[in-house]
């Protein structure tokens, strides 16, 4: 992991305005922000770790624990909301046995809500990584999971 | 200098002519995020493979979004000497059929076609550009979207691109600002501040460095206009920013783009490199001695960063906190404390056309107070969802019933929401209103950056208000008390109302809280957060009262206020609902009408959707009496 962090941070000069791009680079490489990486970023820039955490926790893009192999994003933008997105979310939560924002114990899936993926004509929409499932009804939750299983 | 640009333009046209062979069929595939989400990339691949297999020559172009999201994947075909025919809902199989039938043979397949553009199309296919979708539209900001290949700068130049910049570089700074002021252009980010005045206030201060920032942190949860412009016509925004840099005396610009928009970022990177290659960006632009460079900054997901001071904090590497009041204007003290000009994507993208076509041209579109066009992402319970551009001043009902094709499934219209979490909902009797910055604000809503969500009778207005408030509560940066605590209190009251714990006086309480939050918050997020609640109370107070007094949700949405029940007379005991119920709450067997165990039921609604329409035996009931009967297990008594 140390190697991955170093690789991700190699192109930066260590300016204060590079905090967010550095966090993004690490997360792109590792999938989340491990404690050591936060410490490395703080060291490179020469600011306290708390400052880096303060910035990182402010933004919804950053994760602080390992993620599932695939991320299921349930769109709850306005169009999806009025067309039943929440019911689809509840069905997925029920099928997966986790709540939005959590990861399954086998680390196959992370489930999260997102605001508008911009495919409103297909509402309600669920994205599994880059695969899009549109015009869903709750009972299709099982089907979405089966089709998205990383081991199949 | 103009001669230098003439040479660039000539070269672009020449190489375009070389690149393009108009003697063979041209195939356009809509490959914006929406198209890709529906499978455009696999359609492109299928077409390429098929053409190769058949040994047929044709040009494939991946274009941006033309706005007809309801018909994605869209494939357009132009055969030499024929008008452009659009095919809708294209899949890999349909793409092969179109190639077989129309490109190889000469059957234009009216069964698959959506329509054609221009004159002289086949009689059995509808003409699109004069039909309902487009006849009320006027494409100014979106004129290139879905038409040109956004990754080819020559195509942009061939359609008049960068001429506005060339003309601007011949003008004095004050002259450019004069044109903008005369045009009456107002910022397209939502509030509608006059662009000319903003540019002017950034020109005045003396500073060793100034910055231009394009706000592409489109955060409204139901809007994708800016993304479509960046994906479909990135050069127009870049050109507008270069003009801004020249005007205010800045050599450095930033795109602040949501990280959730990877395709927009990719296209911008490519466009920036191409513009540099042609000396339209970078050092000594077109030999004028003016330097301007552009950098992309990826936002990390915070709605409040749409606020100018928060956005600046974010680029500087901090939490995206708006600066406390009293704060200097960003135009005087912005990024790194330097004068900074911040405009929305659509504002920058229309500037080049205003400079090349003139202020009067722009004023000839739209209304006196709001010249130009408005771009909307039209979505919700509407037949034709999509990206539309209409002249300001158009009536709301024209947008909904003509451009959008009316309400989905012929249901009854209830409200139209504009302005996202900062805006409001307008009811049926406001549909005659014209769309412009001032009229919508007067009616209790706002233009916003362009989300327009249509709501029908099956949507609960209290739930919609709660949805938006939940969003702003989550996105509140937490710095000032009125916004942080106020949105939380409002949300709790709304949750109570939706869950059957509403009390007499809640409505007045919400209004009082809302008004205080508007007065006391330090930035636009808090100052507008109560709007969705206040406007729904204004127009749909009876729905709030039904929730509070009768524990009834007229739209049958609020879970705690509805019960699912099977009408024994209608139930044919087909067993579908029983098998589909995820919690085994439905009992019954063959020939025995089914029954829902209210204690086990989680109200997921699956039984309701499963029950075939011809039986419609599963019903949703609401109101105190029904809820009480269900709790006693005696729902059939009601």
Interface residues (C-beta under 8 A of the other chain):
Chain A: X15 X16 X17 X18 X19 X20 X21 X23 X24 X54 X55 X58 X59 X60 X61 X62 X76 X77 X78 X79 X81 X82 X83 X84 X87 X90 X91 X94 X95 X114 X115 X116 X117 X118 X119 X120 X121 X122 X123 X125 X127 X132 X134 X137 X138 X139
Chain B: X33 X34 X37 X38 X69 X70 X72 X219 X220 X221 X222 X223 X224 X227 X228 X259 X260 X297 X298 X299 X300 X301 X302 X314 X315 X316 X317 X318 X319 X320 X377 X379 X380 X381 X385 X386 X417 X420 X451 X453 X455 X459 X464 X467 X468 X471 X477 X580 X582 X602 X604 X605 X606 X609 X610
